[in-house]
Amino acid sequence: MNQISKIAVDGTETKREPKMMIYLGASITLGLLIIASAVGYLFHVLGLPETDIAIVYLLAVLLTARLADGYVYGVIASLLAAFSFNFLFMKPYFTFSVSTHNYIITFIIMFITALVTSTLTVRARQNAIRAGEKEAETKALYTLTNRLTGASDLHDIAGVATGTISEMLNSNVGCLCFDENGKPERTFIQQVAPGKQIRREIAEKDALTCRIGLEFHDWPIYGRENTLGLIRVPKEVAKAMSGAQIRMLRAMIESTALAMDRFLAAQQRQRSKAEIAQERYRANLLRAISHDLRTPLAGIMGTAEMLMSMTAKEDQRYPLMVGIYKDANWLHSLVENILSLTRLQDGKLLLNKQREAVEEVVGAAVRHFARQCPNYEIAVKIPDELLLVPMDAKLIEQVLINLLDNAVKHTLPRDEISVSVTKDTAGNCAVFSVRDRGEGIAASDLPNIFQMFYTSQVKHSDAKRGVGLGLAICEAAVKAHGGSIKARNRTDGPGAEFTFRLPLGGEDHESG
């Protein structure tokens, strides 16, 4: 790591070079030039030509560029070598003047050659250092990836990343994981020794509101959707990190983020499979129970209706028969709703979509509802013109009945319940609305009101019972028609309003 600590991100040398490195470079330069001069003097005594002496100086420049750290030593060595050769071995000796033009050319060529040689050597040396950095980075990332492959959970991934990054930085690095809501956990993992990690509590003064805290410099681990955690590098180590180390740290953090994302995605897939299996099991159970209940309920209703026709209304037993019939009819409607919902969810309910007159569908729903709840009056408002909407008439009629039944559960007989239909020309759809003057929808109920088995917690004392399937069926049926449904509180007073839209376009057809 010593070489890496001297090189910045772009491969150039850092400006904050230790004094020892400067002294060492100067000593190498001067020492090699002195040795080259001594060897050159020996060659001069032996009568060897000046070209051999020049080659000795070039060798000294080459060694200086190779051993000293930086371009500057090579340039200085080139200058000193050229002037030393001129001063010691060119006539007149021990002066910087030359006697012939040939010596001037020799001096210039030697300087250029020494400078080019020094530059190429330094560049080759730095390329070798960068290659070493790349090799070290690749090896470190390969090691991290291999270790992450065996991680079993999110904290195991954090522990592997902590250990590998600590080895790379030769420091005690930590890792803090975030929960599914993007909130930091109260403890984090930190390396305290090779192969040993501990869990530390987050200090109260460490609010994690900035990247640089009192003890750590925090590097975020960004996932695809939110922040997954923080790599916590000790502050002193973070300040001394080189560009290459920062680059390697970021690459390791990216690998850690990918591993965490993969684990979270696998976890989500497992949860989804479990939910799908649970939903399938629940639907099958509901379907089986509903089929088993349908026949005896029909028999109870038929028997109760027959007994009612055979008994005078003044008879004390008549109200009991009416109660039996109504309860059986309520259970029969519940069973039909369950079967319709399971078929809609499974995609097994075929829609017999034809252009139906809105007036007929709304009228059929209101007449059916009036038979069940004769004490309530329903105000109906539909367009004067004939409005034909592609729909499954029986299914949309059931939607209206369910919405009216929901209104009755929260409305007293004397209060208003209304059904209206308008044509939205801009949206090319028919808008159905069912309004009441009940207590309205609580704010806590609005996000969940169309969920299965969800019932409002706000009811008056006379509210009728329900199991929370009617509105879920409404939503499923409307969406099967390509429409939308929503609920809100009325703005013109107390009460709730349910609105669903059905598209007007499309030809008559059957679809699943």
C-alpha positions as CSV (number, residue, x, y, z in Angstrom):
1,M,0.0,0.0,0.0
2,N,3.0,2.3,0.2
3,Q,3.0,2.9,-3.5
4,I,-0.7,3.5,-3.7
5,S,-0.5,6.1,-1.0
6,K,1.8,8.2,-3.2
7,I,-0.4,8.2,-6.3
8,A,-3.5,10.3,-6.8
9,V,-6.6,9.4,-8.8
10,D,-5.2,10.6,-12.1
11,G,-1.9,8.9,-11.7
12,T,0.1,12.0,-10.9
13,E,2.1,12.4,-7.7
14,T,0.5,14.0,-4.7
15,K,1.7,17.4,-3.6
16,R,1.9,16.5,0.0
17,E,5.1,14.4,-0.3
18,P,7.0,13.6,2.9
19,K,10.3,15.4,3.4
20,M,12.0,12.0,3.6
21,M,11.0,11.2,0.0
22,I,12.4,14.5,-1.1
23,Y,15.7,13.9,0.6
24,L,15.9,10.4,-0.8
25,G,15.2,11.5,-4.3
26,A,17.9,14.2,-4.1
27,S,20.4,11.8,-2.6
28,I,19.7,9.2,-5.4
29,T,20.2,11.9,-8.1
30,L,23.4,13.3,-6.7
31,G,24.8,9.9,-5.9
32,L,24.3,8.4,-9.3
33,L,25.7,11.5,-11.0
34,I,28.8,11.4,-8.8
35,I,29.2,7.7,-9.6
36,A,28.7,8.4,-13.3
37,S,31.3,11.2,-13.2
38,A,33.8,8.8,-11.4
39,V,33.3,6.1,-14.1
40,G,33.6,8.8,-16.8
41,Y,36.8,10.0,-15.4
42,L,38.1,6.4,-15.4
43,F,37.1,6.1,-19.1
44,H,38.8,9.4,-19.8
45,V,42.0,8.2,-18.2
46,L,41.8,5.0,-20.2
47,G,41.4,7.0,-23.4
48,L,37.9,5.9,-24.3
49,P,35.9,8.3,-26.5
50,E,33.4,10.9,-25.1
51,T,30.4,8.9,-26.4
52,D,31.1,6.1,-24.0
53,I,31.2,8.7,-21.1
54,A,27.9,10.2,-22.4
55,I,26.3,6.7,-22.3
56,V,27.4,6.4,-18.6
57,Y,25.7,9.7,-17.8
58,L,22.5,8.5,-19.7
59,L,22.6,5.3,-17.6
60,A,22.7,7.5,-14.5
61,V,19.7,9.6,-15.7
62,L,17.8,6.4,-16.5
63,L,18.5,4.9,-13.0
64,T,17.5,8.2,-11.4
65,A,14.2,8.3,-13.2
66,R,13.6,4.7,-12.2
67,L,14.5,4.9,-8.6
68,A,13.5,8.5,-7.6
69,D,9.9,9.4,-7.3
70,G,8.6,12.0,-9.8
71,Y,9.4,13.8,-13.0
72,V,11.4,16.5,-11.4
73,Y,14.3,14.3,-10.4
74,G,14.6,13.0,-14.0
75,V,14.7,16.5,-15.4
76,I,17.2,17.7,-12.8
77,A,19.3,14.6,-13.5
78,S,19.2,15.4,-17.2
79,L,20.4,19.0,-16.7
80,L,23.1,18.0,-14.2
81,A,24.3,15.2,-16.4
82,A,24.6,17.4,-19.5
83,F,26.4,20.2,-17.6
84,S,28.7,17.7,-15.7
85,F,29.7,16.1,-19.0
86,N,30.4,19.6,-20.5
87,F,32.3,20.7,-17.4
88,L,34.5,17.6,-16.9
89,F,35.0,16.0,-20.3
90,M,34.6,18.7,-23.0
91,K,37.5,20.9,-24.0
92,P,38.4,23.3,-22.5
93,Y,38.0,21.2,-19.3
94,F,36.5,22.6,-16.1
95,T,34.6,25.3,-17.9
96,F,31.1,25.5,-19.4
97,S,32.5,26.8,-22.7
98,V,33.1,24.6,-25.7
99,S,35.9,24.8,-28.2
100,T,34.1,23.5,-31.3
101,H,30.6,23.4,-32.6
102,N,30.7,19.6,-32.6
103,Y,30.8,19.7,-28.8
104,I,27.7,22.0,-28.7
105,I,25.8,19.5,-30.9
106,T,26.9,16.7,-28.6
107,F,25.9,18.6,-25.5
108,I,22.4,19.4,-26.9
109,I,21.8,15.8,-28.2
110,M,22.9,14.4,-24.8
111,F,20.5,16.7,-22.9
112,I,17.6,15.9,-25.2
113,T,18.3,12.2,-25.0
114,A,18.7,12.3,-21.2
115,L,15.4,14.3,-20.9
116,V,13.4,12.0,-23.2
117,T,14.8,8.9,-21.5
118,S,13.9,10.3,-18.1
119,T,10.4,11.1,-19.1
120,L,9.7,7.7,-20.7
121,T,11.1,5.9,-17.7
122,V,9.0,7.9,-15.2
123,R,5.9,7.4,-17.3
124,A,6.6,3.6,-17.5
125,R,7.1,3.5,-13.8
126,Q,3.9,5.3,-13.1
127,N,2.1,3.0,-15.6
128,A,3.4,0.1,-13.6
129,I,2.2,1.6,-10.4
130,R,-1.3,2.2,-11.9
131,A,-1.3,-1.4,-13.1
132,G,-0.4,-2.5,-9.6
133,E,-3.3,-0.4,-8.3
134,K,-5.7,-1.9,-10.7
135,E,-4.5,-5.4,-9.8
136,A,-4.9,-4.7,-6.1
137,E,-8.3,-3.1,-6.7
138,T,-9.5,-6.1,-8.8
139,K,-8.1,-8.6,-6.3
140,A,-9.8,-6.7,-3.4
141,L,-13.1,-6.5,-5.2
142,Y,-12.9,-10.2,-6.2
143,T,-12.2,-11.1,-2.6
144,L,-15.2,-9.0,-1.4
145,T,-17.5,-10.5,-4.0
146,N,-16.6,-14.0,-3.1
147,R,-17.2,-13.3,0.6
148,L,-20.5,-11.6,-0.1
149,T,-21.7,-14.6,-2.0
150,G,-21.8,-16.7,1.2
151,A,-23.5,-14.0,3.2
152,S,-26.9,-15.2,4.7
153,D,-28.5,-11.9,5.7
154,L,-28.2,-8.1,5.6
155,H,-26.0,-8.0,8.8
156,D,-23.8,-10.8,7.5
157,I,-23.2,-8.7,4.3
158,A,-22.4,-5.7,6.5
159,G,-19.9,-7.8,8.5
160,V,-18.2,-9.1,5.3
161,A,-17.9,-5.5,3.9
162,T,-16.6,-4.2,7.2
163,G,-13.8,-6.9,7.4
164,T,-12.7,-6.5,3.7
165,I,-12.7,-2.7,3.8
166,S,-10.8,-2.7,7.1
167,E,-8.1,-5.0,5.5
168,M,-7.9,-2.6,2.5
169,L,-7.5,0.5,4.7
170,N,-5.6,-1.2,7.5
171,S,-8.1,0.4,9.9
172,N,-11.1,-0.4,12.1
173,V,-14.0,0.4,9.8
174,G,-17.6,0.1,10.8
175,C,-20.9,-0.5,9.0
176,L,-24.4,0.7,10.1
177,C,-27.4,-0.8,8.5
178,F,-30.8,0.9,7.8
179,D,-34.2,-0.7,8.3
180,E,-36.9,-1.0,5.6
181,N,-38.1,2.5,6.4
182,G,-34.7,4.1,5.8
183,K,-34.0,4.7,9.5
184,P,-30.6,3.8,11.0
185,E,-30.4,1.0,13.5
186,R,-29.3,1.7,17.1
187,T,-26.1,-0.4,16.8
188,F,-23.5,-0.9,14.1
189,I,-20.7,-3.4,13.4
190,Q,-17.1,-2.4,13.8
191,Q,-13.8,-4.2,13.2
192,V,-11.6,-4.1,16.3
193,A,-9.0,-6.7,15.3
194,P,-8.2,-9.0,12.4
195,G,-11.1,-11.5,12.3
196,K,-12.9,-9.9,15.3
197,Q,-15.9,-7.6,15.1
198,I,-18.1,-6.1,17.8
199,R,-21.4,-4.2,17.9
200,R,-21.4,-0.7,19.2
201,E,-24.3,1.5,20.1
202,I,-24.7,4.8,18.3
203,A,-23.8,7.7,20.6
204,E,-26.5,10.2,21.3
205,K,-24.3,13.0,20.1
206,D,-23.8,11.2,16.8
207,A,-27.0,12.2,15.1
208,L,-25.9,10.9,11.7
209,T,-27.0,14.2,10.1
210,C,-23.8,14.8,8.3
211,R,-21.2,12.7,6.6
212,I,-18.3,13.8,8.9
213,G,-19.0,13.1,12.6
214,L,-16.9,13.4,15.7
215,E,-15.4,9.9,15.2
216,F,-16.2,8.7,11.7
217,H,-16.4,9.8,8.2
218,D,-19.6,8.1,6.9
219,W,-19.9,6.9,3.3
220,P,-23.5,6.1,2.4
221,I,-24.5,2.8,0.8
222,Y,-27.1,3.7,-1.8
223,G,-29.6,1.1,-3.0
224,R,-32.0,1.2,-5.9
225,E,-34.7,2.9,-3.9
226,N,-33.2,4.3,-0.7
227,T,-30.1,4.3,1.5
228,L,-29.3,0.9,2.8
229,G,-26.5,1.8,5.3
230,L,-23.3,3.6,6.0
231,I,-19.6,2.6,5.9
232,R,-18.0,4.3,8.8
233,V,-14.3,5.1,8.3
234,P,-12.3,6.5,11.3
235,K,-11.9,10.3,10.8
236,E,-8.0,10.2,10.9
237,V,-7.9,7.4,8.3
238,A,-10.4,9.2,6.1
239,K,-8.3,12.4,6.0
240,A,-5.2,10.4,5.0
241,M,-6.8,8.4,2.3
242,S,-5.3,8.7,-1.2
243,G,-7.3,9.0,-4.4
244,A,-6.7,5.4,-5.2
245,Q,-8.0,4.3,-1.8
246,I,-11.1,6.5,-2.2
247,R,-11.7,5.0,-5.6
248,M,-11.3,1.4,-4.3
249,L,-13.6,2.2,-1.3
250,R,-16.3,3.5,-3.6
251,A,-16.1,0.3,-5.7
252,M,-16.4,-1.8,-2.6
253,I,-19.4,0.2,-1.4
254,E,-21.1,-0.3,-4.8
255,S,-20.5,-4.1,-4.5
256,T,-21.9,-4.1,-1.0
257,A,-25.0,-2.1,-2.2
258,L,-25.6,-4.6,-5.0
259,A,-25.4,-7.6,-2.6
260,M,-27.8,-5.9,-0.2
261,D,-30.2,-5.1,-3.0
262,R,-30.1,-8.7,-4.2
263,F,-30.8,-10.0,-0.7
264,L,-33.7,-7.5,-0.2
265,A,-35.2,-8.4,-3.6
266,A,-34.9,-12.2,-2.8
267,Q,-36.6,-11.5,0.6
268,Q,-39.4,-9.5,-1.1
269,R,-39.9,-12.4,-3.6
270,Q,-40.2,-14.9,-0.8
271,R,-42.8,-12.7,1.0
272,S,-44.7,-12.2,-2.2
273,K,-44.8,-16.0,-2.8
274,A,-46.0,-16.6,0.8
275,E,-48.7,-13.9,0.4
276,I,-49.9,-15.4,-2.9
277,A,-50.0,-18.9,-1.4
278,Q,-51.9,-17.6,1.6
279,E,-54.3,-15.6,-0.6
280,R,-54.9,-18.7,-2.8
281,Y,-55.5,-20.8,0.3
282,R,-58.0,-18.3,1.7
283,A,-59.8,-18.0,-1.6
284,N,-60.1,-21.7,-1.9
285,L,-61.4,-22.0,1.7
286,L,-63.9,-19.2,1.1
287,R,-65.1,-20.8,-2.1
288,A,-65.5,-24.2,-0.5
289,I,-67.5,-22.8,2.4
290,S,-69.6,-20.7,0.2
291,H,-70.6,-23.6,-2.1
292,D,-71.4,-25.7,1.0
293,L,-73.6,-22.9,2.5
294,R,-75.5,-21.9,-0.7
295,T,-77.8,-25.0,-0.9
296,P,-79.0,-25.1,2.7
297,L,-79.5,-21.3,2.8
298,A,-81.7,-21.5,-0.3
299,G,-83.7,-24.2,1.4
300,I,-84.1,-22.2,4.6
301,M,-85.2,-19.1,2.6
302,G,-87.7,-21.2,0.6
303,T,-89.1,-22.8,3.8
304,A,-89.3,-19.5,5.6
305,E,-91.1,-17.9,2.7
306,M,-93.6,-20.8,2.4
307,L,-94.3,-20.6,6.2
308,M,-94.8,-16.8,5.9
309,S,-97.4,-17.4,3.2
310,M,-99.2,-19.9,5.4
311,T,-99.2,-17.8,8.5
312,A,-101.4,-14.7,9.3
313,K,-99.4,-11.5,9.9
314,E,-101.3,-11.2,13.2
315,D,-99.8,-14.5,14.4
316,Q,-97.0,-14.1,17.0
317,R,-94.9,-16.6,15.0
318,Y,-95.0,-14.4,11.8
319,P,-92.2,-11.9,13.0
320,L,-90.0,-14.9,13.8
321,M,-90.4,-16.3,10.3
322,V,-89.7,-12.9,8.8
323,G,-86.5,-12.7,10.9
324,I,-85.4,-16.1,9.7
325,Y,-86.0,-15.2,6.1
326,K,-84.1,-11.9,6.4
327,D,-81.1,-13.5,8.1
328,A,-81.0,-16.3,5.6
329,N,-81.3,-13.8,2.8
330,W,-78.4,-11.8,4.3
331,L,-76.3,-14.9,4.5
332,H,-77.2,-15.9,1.0
333,S,-76.1,-12.5,-0.3
334,L,-72.9,-12.8,1.6
335,V,-72.2,-16.2,0.1
336,E,-72.9,-14.8,-3.4
337,N,-70.5,-11.9,-2.8
338,I,-67.8,-14.3,-1.6
339,L,-68.2,-16.5,-4.7
340,S,-68.2,-13.4,-7.0
341,L,-65.1,-12.0,-5.4
342,T,-63.1,-15.2,-5.6
343,R,-64.0,-15.7,-9.2
344,L,-63.1,-12.1,-10.0
345,Q,-59.7,-12.4,-8.3
346,D,-59.0,-15.7,-10.0
347,G,-60.0,-14.3,-13.4
348,K,-62.6,-17.0,-13.8
349,L,-65.7,-14.7,-13.9
350,L,-66.5,-14.0,-17.6
351,L,-67.9,-10.6,-18.3
352,N,-70.9,-10.6,-20.6
353,K,-70.3,-7.0,-21.7
354,Q,-73.0,-5.5,-23.8
355,R,-74.3,-2.0,-24.3
356,E,-76.9,-1.6,-21.6
357,A,-79.2,1.3,-20.8
358,V,-78.1,3.0,-17.6
359,E,-81.8,3.6,-16.6
360,E,-82.6,-0.2,-16.6
361,V,-79.5,-1.2,-14.6
362,V,-80.0,1.5,-12.0
363,G,-83.7,0.8,-11.8
364,A,-83.2,-3.0,-11.3
365,A,-80.7,-2.3,-8.5
366,V,-83.0,0.2,-6.7
367,R,-86.1,-2.2,-7.1
368,H,-84.1,-5.1,-5.6
369,F,-82.9,-2.9,-2.8
370,A,-86.4,-1.5,-2.1
371,R,-87.7,-5.1,-1.5
372,Q,-84.9,-5.7,1.0
373,C,-85.1,-2.3,2.8
374,P,-88.7,-0.9,2.4
375,N,-88.1,1.7,5.1
376,Y,-85.5,3.6,3.0
377,E,-86.2,5.9,0.1
378,I,-83.7,6.1,-2.8
379,A,-83.5,9.3,-4.9
380,V,-82.5,8.5,-8.5
381,K,-81.1,11.0,-11.0
382,I,-80.1,9.8,-14.5
383,P,-79.7,11.7,-17.8
384,D,-82.8,12.5,-19.9
385,E,-81.0,11.1,-23.0
386,L,-80.6,7.4,-23.5
387,L,-77.1,6.5,-22.2
388,L,-75.7,3.1,-23.3
389,V,-72.7,1.8,-21.5
390,P,-70.7,-1.4,-22.3
391,M,-71.1,-3.5,-19.1
392,D,-72.0,-6.8,-17.6
393,A,-75.5,-5.7,-16.3
394,K,-75.7,-8.2,-13.5
395,L,-72.3,-7.4,-12.2
396,I,-72.8,-3.6,-12.2
397,E,-76.2,-4.1,-10.7
398,Q,-74.5,-6.0,-7.9
399,V,-72.0,-3.1,-7.5
400,L,-74.9,-0.7,-7.1
401,I,-76.7,-3.0,-4.6
402,N,-73.5,-3.3,-2.5
403,L,-73.0,0.4,-2.5
404,L,-76.6,1.0,-1.4
405,D,-76.3,-1.7,1.2
406,N,-73.2,0.1,2.5
407,A,-75.1,3.4,2.6
408,V,-77.9,1.8,4.6
409,K,-75.5,0.4,7.2
410,H,-74.4,4.0,8.0
411,T,-77.6,5.9,7.4
412,L,-80.9,6.2,9.4
413,P,-84.2,5.6,7.5
414,R,-85.1,9.2,7.6
415,D,-81.8,10.4,6.0
416,E,-81.1,10.8,2.3
417,I,-79.7,8.2,0.1
418,S,-79.3,8.9,-3.6
419,V,-78.0,7.4,-6.9
420,S,-77.0,9.5,-9.8
421,V,-75.5,8.9,-13.2
422,T,-73.8,11.5,-15.4
423,K,-71.9,11.4,-18.7
424,D,-68.3,12.7,-18.7
425,T,-67.8,13.7,-22.3
426,A,-64.2,14.8,-21.8
427,G,-63.3,11.5,-20.1
428,N,-65.6,9.4,-22.4
429,C,-67.1,7.6,-19.5
430,A,-70.2,7.2,-17.4
431,V,-70.0,8.4,-13.8
432,F,-72.1,6.5,-11.2
433,S,-72.5,8.1,-7.7
434,V,-74.1,6.7,-4.5
435,R,-74.4,9.3,-1.7
436,D,-75.8,9.1,1.8
437,R,-76.2,11.4,4.9
438,G,-74.6,9.1,7.4
439,E,-71.6,9.9,9.7
440,G,-69.2,9.9,6.8
441,I,-65.9,8.0,6.4
442,A,-63.2,8.4,9.1
443,A,-59.8,9.5,7.9
444,S,-58.2,6.3,9.1
445,D,-60.7,4.3,7.1
446,L,-60.2,6.0,3.7
447,P,-56.9,4.2,2.7
448,N,-58.3,0.8,3.6
449,I,-62.0,1.0,2.7
450,F,-61.8,-1.2,-0.4
451,Q,-59.7,-3.9,1.2
452,M,-61.1,-7.4,1.9
453,F,-62.6,-7.9,5.3
454,Y,-62.0,-4.3,6.3
455,T,-65.0,-2.7,8.2
456,S,-65.3,0.8,9.5
457,Q,-64.8,1.3,13.2
458,V,-67.2,4.3,13.2
459,K,-70.8,3.2,13.3
460,H,-74.0,4.4,14.9
461,S,-75.9,2.2,17.2
462,D,-78.4,1.0,14.6
463,A,-75.7,0.1,12.0
464,K,-76.2,-3.2,10.3
465,R,-73.5,-5.9,10.5
466,G,-71.0,-6.6,7.7
467,V,-67.8,-8.5,7.0
468,G,-66.1,-6.1,4.7
469,L,-66.5,-7.8,1.3
470,G,-69.1,-5.6,-0.4
471,L,-66.7,-2.7,-1.3
472,A,-63.9,-5.1,-2.2
473,I,-66.3,-6.7,-4.7
474,C,-67.2,-3.3,-6.1
475,E,-63.6,-2.4,-6.7
476,A,-62.8,-5.7,-8.4
477,A,-65.9,-5.6,-10.6
478,V,-65.3,-2.0,-11.7
479,K,-61.7,-2.6,-12.4
480,A,-62.6,-5.7,-14.4
481,H,-64.6,-3.3,-16.7
482,G,-61.6,-1.1,-17.1
483,G,-63.0,1.6,-14.8
484,S,-62.1,3.2,-11.4
485,I,-63.8,3.7,-8.1
486,K,-63.1,6.0,-5.2
487,A,-64.7,7.1,-1.9
488,R,-64.7,10.4,-0.1
489,N,-66.8,12.5,2.3
490,R,-69.4,14.8,1.0
491,T,-68.5,18.5,0.8
492,D,-72.1,19.7,1.1
493,G,-72.7,18.3,4.5
494,P,-72.3,15.1,6.4
495,G,-72.3,11.8,4.6
496,A,-70.2,9.7,2.2
497,E,-70.0,9.5,-1.6
498,F,-68.9,6.5,-3.6
499,T,-68.2,7.2,-7.3
500,F,-67.2,4.8,-10.0
501,R,-66.5,5.4,-13.7
502,L,-67.1,3.0,-16.6
503,P,-65.6,3.7,-20.1
504,L,-68.1,4.4,-22.9
505,G,-65.9,3.2,-25.8
506,G,-65.5,-0.3,-27.2
507,E,-67.6,-2.7,-29.0
508,D,-69.9,-5.4,-27.5
509,H,-67.8,-8.5,-26.6
510,E,-67.2,-11.1,-24.0
511,S,-64.0,-10.9,-22.1
512,G,-62.4,-12.6,-19.1
